[in-house]
Amino acid sequence: MDSAMLVRTAAVVLAVAALGGLLMAGMRFAGTERPPSWLAMLHGLLAGAGLTLLLYAGFAVGISRSAWIGIVLLVLAALGGVFLNLAYHDKRLPLPKGIMIVHALVAVAGFGLVFLAAFVQA
């Protein structure tokens, strides 16, 4: 499998994870203190799978510099997601909207770079 196909596949998986993130953010801003655990776990699982596929593509077959920068941003977003989960969701505390927004913005920036590498620059 070539790197372009791997990065495209990862972008699709990350897009599905992003939809889950949008749903959870919408729930939080509508007044729900935290999303259902199954949705948070599915979001993290899909994002982790997309990130793992990107890392495989980067180390096994090579990817563009912009995709690598996207990976770095997605790793930072993942760390923010882990923090949100362990410090708030797992303790059944309301998720802080500010941290959620930063998590989302970093993830969107990373996804945007991966998307450009997958579909525009390819």
N, C-alpha and C positions, 0 to 999 in steps of 0.2 A: 504494500500500500504506500502511496506517495505522501509526502508531507502535506500537500494541499488538501487531499481528502481527509487526512487525520485532523487538520485544523478546522476544516468545514464541519466535520462530524462533532468535534468538540464545541464549536460555536452553536450548533443546533442544541446540543445538550445543555449548554450554558443558557441559551435563550429560554428553554423550558424551566430551568431553575429560576431564571429572572422573573418569569410569569408567577411562579410561586412566591417569590419575594414581593412582587407588586401586590399580590393578593393579601399576604400577611401585613404589609404596610397599610393597605387600605383598611384592613380589620382594626389595626392599632389606632389609626387616625379616626376611625368611626367610633372608637370608645372601648373596644375590647382590650383588656390589659395585656394579653399575650395570645398568640395564635395556638391552635391545637398542636399538641406535640407531634402528631403524625405528619402534619404539614411542615413544621419546622425541620423534622428529621428528613423528610423527602427533599426539601429544598437544599439542605446541607449535603445529602447524599448525591444528588444530581450535580451540584456545583463541584463537589469533590471529584466526581467521575470525570466531568469536563476538564477540570484542572489536571487530573492525572493523565488524561489522554493528551493534553497539550504538552505536558512534561515529557511524556514518552516520545511524542513527535519531535520535540526539541532535542532530546538527547540521542534518539535513534537515527533520525533522518535529517534533522536540521530544519529550522524555521527562521523566518525573518526577524530582524531586530525589533520591529514594532510588536511582533507577537511575543517576543521575550519580555518586552516592557509591559505588555498586557498581562503576562503571567505574573510578573512581580506585583503589579497592582491587584490582581486576583488573589494572590497569596496574602497580601495585606488585608483585603476584604474578608478573606476566610478567617484570618486571625480575629478580626472584629466580630465576625459571626460566632466564632467559638466563645469569645468574651461575652457576647450578648446571651448566648445559651447558658454558659456556666454561671455567670454572675447574676443573671436575672431570670431567665426562663426556667431553669432547673430549680430555682429557689421560689418559684411562683410569685415573682415580683413583677410589677408593670415594666414593660420594656421602655427604656428612655428614648424618646423620639429623636433627640439630638444625635445620639450614637447610631440609631437606625439610619438617619439621613446620611451621616458620614459613611457608614458601611455601604449604603446604596450608591452614593456618588463615586466612591472608589471602585466598586464593582462595575458600575456602568462605564467608567473610564477604561478599566481593564477589558471589559467585554467589547467596547468600541474599537480598541486597538486590535483585538483578536478578530473581530468581524471584518475590519479593513484588511487585515492580513489574509483572511480566508476568502473573501468575496470580491474585494476591489483590487488589491495588488496582485492577486494570483493570475 
